Amino acid sequence: MAIVLDAVLSLLVEFIVQIIGYVTGKALIRGLTLGRLAIGDYGRRPFSLYWRVSGRTVLSGDVAILSGWGFWLALAVTSIVIFRQSIPLEP
């Protein structure tokens, strides 16, 4: 029973992590490109990074997930660096 519960919980956590990355990446890409690049639906065309539809470039949902989590990683590293520099070094 514990194995089944572990499998279900890991799938649920992975799904939530992917959705957070997708939503963040979608907002980030649309904002940075001022809406010129579109983002494909979540899970659509898993073996293609981008494609064209009527002359418009559409990025894969996987690109949105990677860019979203790249943003969160950069934010975390920056926060750690700023926090560590703000601590006074007293012996």
Secondary structure as UniProt FT lines:
FT   HELIX           2..32
FT   TURN            33..35
FT   STRAND          38..39
FT   TURN            42..43
FT   TURN            46..47
FT   STRAND          50..53
FT   TURN            54..55
FT   STRAND          56..59
FT   HELIX           61..86
//
